[in-house]
Amino acid sequence: MKILVAHDGSPKADKALDTAAEIAGKFGGSLVVVSVVPDLCLSSEEIGAEGCELVSRSLTEEAGGAMRKVQARLTEKGITAELVVKEGRPADGILDAADEADADLIIVGSTGKHGALRMLMGSVSSRVAEYSTRSVLIVK
């Protein structure tokens, strides 16, 4: 069983990660952890291309730091995982990563770190559950 878990550095994502690790341990599954850096530069007119690049770089570095923490957390539990960082709309990135990994199960937290994005794009977990052709577990 291959399990893809979405992680954005939030406490709910940590719970989703713990759940994924537990399921993988019980059923001999493998983990793929994906972090999707949201593209907040929907229109670069206001901050310019340089500002957009700065925001994107900062968010990517933040995601990299979160993934290092994920790796340390999993290593403590004796679990190895493939770590993936993508850029774009979070739900789309999660779905794409699940397809690329041929995941049997997607696990996401019920709410994430980027609450302001919810107004723009809707709940990431809801979009993943609605549009996925794979089983989705939403962890509260």
GUKOL-147663 format. One record per residue (C-alpha): chain; x, z, y; residue in one letter; residue number from 1. Coordinates in nm, 4 decimals. Last residue first. Layout:
BEGIN
<rec><chain>A</chain><u>X</u><w>Z</w><v>Y</v><resn>a</resn><resi>NUM</resi></rec>
...
This chain:
BEGIN
<rec><chain>A</chain><u>-0.9219</u><w>1.2365</w><v>1.6068</v><resn>k</resn><resi>140</resi></rec>
<rec><chain>A</chain><u>-0.7749</u><w>0.9743</w><v>1.3719</v><resn>v</resn><resi>139</resi></rec>
<rec><chain>A</chain><u>-0.9283</u><w>0.6265</w><v>1.3571</v><resn>i</resn><resi>138</resi></rec>
<rec><chain>A</chain><u>-0.8759</u><w>0.4635</w><v>1.0166</v><resn>l</resn><resi>137</resi></rec>
<rec><chain>A</chain><u>-0.9034</u><w>0.0849</w><v>1.0082</v><resn>v</resn><resi>136</resi></rec>
<rec><chain>A</chain><u>-0.9540</u><w>-0.1361</w><v>0.7029</v><resn>s</resn><resi>135</resi></rec>
<rec><chain>A</chain><u>-0.8426</u><w>-0.4932</w><v>0.7628</v><resn>r</resn><resi>134</resi></rec>
<rec><chain>A</chain><u>-1.0257</u><w>-0.7896</w><v>0.9178</v><resn>t</resn><resi>133</resi></rec>
<rec><chain>A</chain><u>-0.9670</u><w>-0.6256</w><v>1.2537</v><resn>s</resn><resi>132</resi></rec>
<rec><chain>A</chain><u>-1.1791</u><w>-0.7160</w><v>1.5551</v><resn>y</resn><resi>131</resi></rec>
<rec><chain>A</chain><u>-1.4141</u><w>-0.4190</w><v>1.5865</v><resn>e</resn><resi>130</resi></rec>
<rec><chain>A</chain><u>-1.1806</u><w>-0.1471</w><v>1.4605</v><resn>a</resn><resi>129</resi></rec>
<rec><chain>A</chain><u>-0.8938</u><w>-0.2695</w><v>1.6790</v><resn>v</resn><resi>128</resi></rec>
<rec><chain>A</chain><u>-1.1220</u><w>-0.3004</w><v>1.9808</v><resn>r</resn><resi>127</resi></rec>
<rec><chain>A</chain><u>-1.2595</u><w>0.0514</w><v>1.9297</v><resn>s</resn><resi>126</resi></rec>
<rec><chain>A</chain><u>-0.9093</u><w>0.1978</w><v>1.8892</v><resn>s</resn><resi>125</resi></rec>
<rec><chain>A</chain><u>-0.7910</u><w>0.0249</w><v>2.2061</v><resn>v</resn><resi>124</resi></rec>
<rec><chain>A</chain><u>-1.0860</u><w>0.1557</w><v>2.4073</v><resn>s</resn><resi>123</resi></rec>
<rec><chain>A</chain><u>-1.1918</u><w>-0.0899</w><v>2.6731</v><resn>g</resn><resi>122</resi></rec>
<rec><chain>A</chain><u>-0.9645</u><w>-0.3364</w><v>2.8482</v><resn>m</resn><resi>121</resi></rec>
<rec><chain>A</chain><u>-0.9673</u><w>-0.2626</w><v>3.2187</v><resn>l</resn><resi>120</resi></rec>
<rec><chain>A</chain><u>-1.1420</u><w>0.0748</w><v>3.2239</v><resn>m</resn><resi>119</resi></rec>
<rec><chain>A</chain><u>-0.9559</u><w>0.1816</w><v>2.9097</v><resn>r</resn><resi>118</resi></rec>
<rec><chain>A</chain><u>-0.6262</u><w>0.0896</w><v>3.0734</v><resn>l</resn><resi>117</resi></rec>
<rec><chain>A</chain><u>-0.6509</u><w>0.4032</w><v>3.2853</v><resn>a</resn><resi>116</resi></rec>
<rec><chain>A</chain><u>-0.6359</u><w>0.6131</w><v>2.9679</v><resn>g</resn><resi>115</resi></rec>
<rec><chain>A</chain><u>-0.2873</u><w>0.4879</w><v>2.8841</v><resn>h</resn><resi>114</resi></rec>
<rec><chain>A</chain><u>-0.1712</u><w>0.7631</w><v>2.6519</v><resn>k</resn><resi>113</resi></rec>
<rec><chain>A</chain><u>-0.4141</u><w>0.6993</w><v>2.3756</v><resn>g</resn><resi>112</resi></rec>
<rec><chain>A</chain><u>-0.7503</u><w>0.8000</w><v>2.2415</v><resn>t</resn><resi>111</resi></rec>
<rec><chain>A</chain><u>-0.8884</u><w>0.7976</w><v>1.8873</v><resn>s</resn><resi>110</resi></rec>
<rec><chain>A</chain><u>-0.5434</u><w>0.7625</w><v>1.7332</v><resn>g</resn><resi>109</resi></rec>
<rec><chain>A</chain><u>-0.4782</u><w>0.4540</w><v>1.5235</v><resn>v</resn><resi>108</resi></rec>
<rec><chain>A</chain><u>-0.4259</u><w>0.3823</w><v>1.1530</v><resn>i</resn><resi>107</resi></rec>
<rec><chain>A</chain><u>-0.4331</u><w>0.0269</w><v>1.0184</v><resn>i</resn><resi>106</resi></rec>
<rec><chain>A</chain><u>-0.4623</u><w>-0.0214</w><v>0.6424</v><resn>l</resn><resi>105</resi></rec>
<rec><chain>A</chain><u>-0.3587</u><w>-0.2904</w><v>0.3938</v><resn>d</resn><resi>104</resi></rec>
<rec><chain>A</chain><u>-0.0918</u><w>-0.4290</w><v>0.6241</v><resn>a</resn><resi>103</resi></rec>
<rec><chain>A</chain><u>0.0237</u><w>-0.7900</w><v>0.5914</v><resn>d</resn><resi>102</resi></rec>
<rec><chain>A</chain><u>0.3165</u><w>-0.6968</w><v>0.8187</v><resn>a</resn><resi>101</resi></rec>
<rec><chain>A</chain><u>0.2619</u><w>-0.9981</w><v>1.0464</v><resn>e</resn><resi>100</resi></rec>
<rec><chain>A</chain><u>-0.1164</u><w>-0.9512</w><v>1.0317</v><resn>d</resn><resi>99</resi></rec>
<rec><chain>A</chain><u>-0.0905</u><w>-0.5808</w><v>1.1151</v><resn>a</resn><resi>98</resi></rec>
<rec><chain>A</chain><u>0.1540</u><w>-0.6608</w><v>1.3969</v><resn>a</resn><resi>97</resi></rec>
<rec><chain>A</chain><u>-0.0912</u><w>-0.9135</w><v>1.5414</v><resn>d</resn><resi>96</resi></rec>
<rec><chain>A</chain><u>-0.3766</u><w>-0.6612</w><v>1.5262</v><resn>l</resn><resi>95</resi></rec>
<rec><chain>A</chain><u>-0.1665</u><w>-0.3934</w><v>1.6964</v><resn>i</resn><resi>94</resi></rec>
<rec><chain>A</chain><u>-0.0495</u><w>-0.6368</w><v>1.9637</v><resn>g</resn><resi>93</resi></rec>
<rec><chain>A</chain><u>-0.4057</u><w>-0.7528</w><v>2.0280</v><resn>d</resn><resi>92</resi></rec>
<rec><chain>A</chain><u>-0.5250</u><w>-0.3936</w><v>2.0662</v><resn>a</resn><resi>91</resi></rec>
<rec><chain>A</chain><u>-0.2390</u><w>-0.3072</w><v>2.3033</v><resn>p</resn><resi>90</resi></rec>
<rec><chain>A</chain><u>-0.2664</u><w>-0.6131</w><v>2.5282</v><resn>r</resn><resi>89</resi></rec>
<rec><chain>A</chain><u>0.0843</u><w>-0.7453</w><v>2.5649</v><resn>g</resn><resi>88</resi></rec>
<rec><chain>A</chain><u>0.4359</u><w>-0.6500</w><v>2.4550</v><resn>e</resn><resi>87</resi></rec>
<rec><chain>A</chain><u>0.5531</u><w>-0.5593</w><v>2.1060</v><resn>k</resn><resi>86</resi></rec>
<rec><chain>A</chain><u>0.7796</u><w>-0.2868</w><v>1.9676</v><resn>v</resn><resi>85</resi></rec>
<rec><chain>A</chain><u>0.8139</u><w>-0.2630</w><v>1.5881</v><resn>v</resn><resi>84</resi></rec>
<rec><chain>A</chain><u>0.9581</u><w>0.0160</w><v>1.3730</v><resn>l</resn><resi>83</resi></rec>
<rec><chain>A</chain><u>0.9805</u><w>-0.0270</w><v>0.9945</v><resn>e</resn><resi>82</resi></rec>
<rec><chain>A</chain><u>0.9477</u><w>0.3089</w><v>0.8297</v><resn>a</resn><resi>81</resi></rec>
<rec><chain>A</chain><u>1.1478</u><w>0.5551</w><v>0.6252</v><resn>t</resn><resi>80</resi></rec>
<rec><chain>A</chain><u>1.0102</u><w>0.8910</w><v>0.5209</v><resn>i</resn><resi>79</resi></rec>
<rec><chain>A</chain><u>1.2150</u><w>1.1996</w><v>0.4364</v><resn>g</resn><resi>78</resi></rec>
<rec><chain>A</chain><u>0.9901</u><w>1.4257</w><v>0.6436</v><resn>k</resn><resi>77</resi></rec>
<rec><chain>A</chain><u>1.2644</u><w>1.4965</w><v>0.8985</v><resn>e</resn><resi>76</resi></rec>
<rec><chain>A</chain><u>1.3348</u><w>1.1206</w><v>0.8985</v><resn>t</resn><resi>75</resi></rec>
<rec><chain>A</chain><u>0.9721</u><w>1.0597</w><v>1.0000</v><resn>l</resn><resi>74</resi></rec>
<rec><chain>A</chain><u>0.9993</u><w>1.2803</w><v>1.3086</v><resn>r</resn><resi>73</resi></rec>
<rec><chain>A</chain><u>1.3377</u><w>1.1347</w><v>1.4012</v><resn>a</resn><resi>72</resi></rec>
<rec><chain>A</chain><u>1.2033</u><w>0.7789</w><v>1.3718</v><resn>q</resn><resi>71</resi></rec>
<rec><chain>A</chain><u>0.8970</u><w>0.8677</w><v>1.5806</v><resn>v</resn><resi>70</resi></rec>
<rec><chain>A</chain><u>1.1213</u><w>1.0236</w><v>1.8466</v><resn>k</resn><resi>69</resi></rec>
<rec><chain>A</chain><u>1.3290</u><w>0.7039</w><v>1.8552</v><resn>r</resn><resi>68</resi></rec>
<rec><chain>A</chain><u>1.0026</u><w>0.5081</w><v>1.8826</v><resn>m</resn><resi>67</resi></rec>
<rec><chain>A</chain><u>0.8965</u><w>0.7112</w><v>2.1867</v><resn>a</resn><resi>66</resi></rec>
<rec><chain>A</chain><u>1.2298</u><w>0.6362</w><v>2.3536</v><resn>g</resn><resi>65</resi></rec>
<rec><chain>A</chain><u>1.1902</u><w>0.2654</w><v>2.2834</v><resn>g</resn><resi>64</resi></rec>
<rec><chain>A</chain><u>0.8375</u><w>0.2745</w><v>2.4259</v><resn>a</resn><resi>63</resi></rec>
<rec><chain>A</chain><u>0.9696</u><w>0.4362</w><v>2.7459</v><resn>e</resn><resi>62</resi></rec>
<rec><chain>A</chain><u>1.2406</u><w>0.1703</w><v>2.7699</v><resn>e</resn><resi>61</resi></rec>
<rec><chain>A</chain><u>0.9737</u><w>-0.1004</w><v>2.7318</v><resn>t</resn><resi>60</resi></rec>
<rec><chain>A</chain><u>0.7597</u><w>0.0653</w><v>2.9997</v><resn>l</resn><resi>59</resi></rec>
<rec><chain>A</chain><u>1.0533</u><w>0.0753</w><v>3.2425</v><resn>s</resn><resi>58</resi></rec>
<rec><chain>A</chain><u>1.1496</u><w>-0.2860</w><v>3.1692</v><resn>r</resn><resi>57</resi></rec>
<rec><chain>A</chain><u>0.7921</u><w>-0.4044</w><v>3.2277</v><resn>s</resn><resi>56</resi></rec>
<rec><chain>A</chain><u>0.7612</u><w>-0.2126</w><v>3.5539</v><resn>v</resn><resi>55</resi></rec>
<rec><chain>A</chain><u>1.0951</u><w>-0.3498</w><v>3.6787</v><resn>l</resn><resi>54</resi></rec>
<rec><chain>A</chain><u>1.0066</u><w>-0.7049</w><v>3.5744</v><resn>e</resn><resi>53</resi></rec>
<rec><chain>A</chain><u>0.6753</u><w>-0.6794</w><v>3.7573</v><resn>c</resn><resi>52</resi></rec>
<rec><chain>A</chain><u>0.8501</u><w>-0.5511</w><v>4.0675</v><resn>g</resn><resi>51</resi></rec>
<rec><chain>A</chain><u>1.0925</u><w>-0.8431</w><v>4.0537</v><resn>e</resn><resi>50</resi></rec>
<rec><chain>A</chain><u>0.8082</u><w>-1.0930</w><v>4.0081</v><resn>a</resn><resi>49</resi></rec>
<rec><chain>A</chain><u>0.6178</u><w>-0.9634</w><v>4.3072</v><resn>g</resn><resi>48</resi></rec>
<rec><chain>A</chain><u>0.4360</u><w>-0.6359</w><v>4.3593</v><resn>i</resn><resi>47</resi></rec>
<rec><chain>A</chain><u>0.1066</u><w>-0.7679</w><v>4.4948</v><resn>e</resn><resi>46</resi></rec>
<rec><chain>A</chain><u>0.1259</u><w>-1.1246</w><v>4.3633</v><resn>e</resn><resi>45</resi></rec>
<rec><chain>A</chain><u>0.2272</u><w>-1.0235</w><v>4.0094</v><resn>s</resn><resi>44</resi></rec>
<rec><chain>A</chain><u>-0.1256</u><w>-1.0473</w><v>3.8768</v><resn>s</resn><resi>43</resi></rec>
<rec><chain>A</chain><u>-0.1917</u><w>-0.9073</w><v>3.5329</v><resn>l</resn><resi>42</resi></rec>
<rec><chain>A</chain><u>0.1358</u><w>-0.7251</w><v>3.5644</v><resn>c</resn><resi>41</resi></rec>
<rec><chain>A</chain><u>0.0294</u><w>-0.4264</w><v>3.3557</v><resn>l</resn><resi>40</resi></rec>
<rec><chain>A</chain><u>0.1335</u><w>-0.5897</w><v>3.0300</v><resn>d</resn><resi>39</resi></rec>
<rec><chain>A</chain><u>0.0909</u><w>-0.2989</w><v>2.7924</v><resn>p</resn><resi>38</resi></rec>
<rec><chain>A</chain><u>0.3928</u><w>-0.2106</w><v>2.5766</v><resn>v</resn><resi>37</resi></rec>
<rec><chain>A</chain><u>0.2686</u><w>-0.2069</w><v>2.2195</v><resn>v</resn><resi>36</resi></rec>
<rec><chain>A</chain><u>0.4244</u><w>0.0449</w><v>1.9838</v><resn>s</resn><resi>35</resi></rec>
<rec><chain>A</chain><u>0.4080</u><w>-0.0366</w><v>1.6155</v><resn>v</resn><resi>34</resi></rec>
<rec><chain>A</chain><u>0.4970</u><w>0.1826</w><v>1.3180</v><resn>v</resn><resi>33</resi></rec>
<rec><chain>A</chain><u>0.5145</u><w>0.0109</w><v>0.9785</v><resn>v</resn><resi>32</resi></rec>
<rec><chain>A</chain><u>0.4893</u><w>0.2497</w><v>0.6874</v><resn>l</resn><resi>31</resi></rec>
<rec><chain>A</chain><u>0.5238</u><w>0.2042</w><v>0.3129</v><resn>s</resn><resi>30</resi></rec>
<rec><chain>A</chain><u>0.2890</u><w>0.3390</w><v>0.0506</v><resn>g</resn><resi>29</resi></rec>
<rec><chain>A</chain><u>0.3504</u><w>0.5567</w><v>-0.2517</v><resn>g</resn><resi>28</resi></rec>
<rec><chain>A</chain><u>-0.0083</u><w>0.6816</w><v>-0.2571</v><resn>f</resn><resi>27</resi></rec>
<rec><chain>A</chain><u>0.0373</u><w>1.0460</w><v>-0.1614</v><resn>k</resn><resi>26</resi></rec>
<rec><chain>A</chain><u>0.3405</u><w>0.9911</w><v>0.0608</v><resn>g</resn><resi>25</resi></rec>
<rec><chain>A</chain><u>0.1906</u><w>0.6908</w><v>0.2392</v><resn>a</resn><resi>24</resi></rec>
<rec><chain>A</chain><u>-0.1291</u><w>0.8882</w><v>0.3017</v><resn>i</resn><resi>23</resi></rec>
<rec><chain>A</chain><u>0.0646</u><w>1.1849</w><v>0.4435</v><resn>e</resn><resi>22</resi></rec>
<rec><chain>A</chain><u>0.2870</u><w>0.9628</w><v>0.6579</v><resn>a</resn><resi>21</resi></rec>
<rec><chain>A</chain><u>-0.0182</u><w>0.7799</w><v>0.7953</v><resn>a</resn><resi>20</resi></rec>
<rec><chain>A</chain><u>-0.1892</u><w>1.1097</w><v>0.8772</v><resn>t</resn><resi>19</resi></rec>
<rec><chain>A</chain><u>0.1221</u><w>1.2398</w><v>1.0535</v><resn>d</resn><resi>18</resi></rec>
<rec><chain>A</chain><u>0.1479</u><w>0.9146</w><v>1.2510</v><resn>l</resn><resi>17</resi></rec>
<rec><chain>A</chain><u>-0.2201</u><w>0.9305</w><v>1.3505</v><resn>a</resn><resi>16</resi></rec>
<rec><chain>A</chain><u>-0.1686</u><w>1.2891</w><v>1.4683</v><resn>k</resn><resi>15</resi></rec>
<rec><chain>A</chain><u>0.1351</u><w>1.1798</w><v>1.6709</v><resn>d</resn><resi>14</resi></rec>
<rec><chain>A</chain><u>-0.0746</u><w>0.8959</w><v>1.8163</v><resn>a</resn><resi>13</resi></rec>
<rec><chain>A</chain><u>-0.3346</u><w>1.1539</w><v>1.9214</v><resn>k</resn><resi>12</resi></rec>
<rec><chain>A</chain><u>-0.0587</u><w>1.3534</w><v>2.0965</v><resn>p</resn><resi>11</resi></rec>
<rec><chain>A</chain><u>0.0429</u><w>1.0406</w><v>2.2924</v><resn>s</resn><resi>10</resi></rec>
<rec><chain>A</chain><u>0.3720</u><w>0.8528</w><v>2.2510</v><resn>g</resn><resi>9</resi></rec>
<rec><chain>A</chain><u>0.2073</u><w>0.5132</w><v>2.2144</v><resn>d</resn><resi>8</resi></rec>
<rec><chain>A</chain><u>0.1991</u><w>0.4817</w><v>1.8349</v><resn>h</resn><resi>7</resi></rec>
<rec><chain>A</chain><u>-0.0022</u><w>0.2430</w><v>1.6198</v><resn>a</resn><resi>6</resi></rec>
<rec><chain>A</chain><u>0.0216</u><w>0.2964</w><v>1.2456</v><resn>v</resn><resi>5</resi></rec>
<rec><chain>A</chain><u>0.0506</u><w>0.0124</w><v>0.9955</v><resn>l</resn><resi>4</resi></rec>
<rec><chain>A</chain><u>0.0139</u><w>0.1132</w><v>0.6325</v><resn>i</resn><resi>3</resi></rec>
<rec><chain>A</chain><u>0.1353</u><w>-0.0965</w><v>0.3402</v><resn>k</resn><resi>2</resi></rec>
<rec><chain>A</chain><u>0.0000</u><w>0.0000</w><v>0.0000</v><resn>m</resn><resi>1</resi></rec>
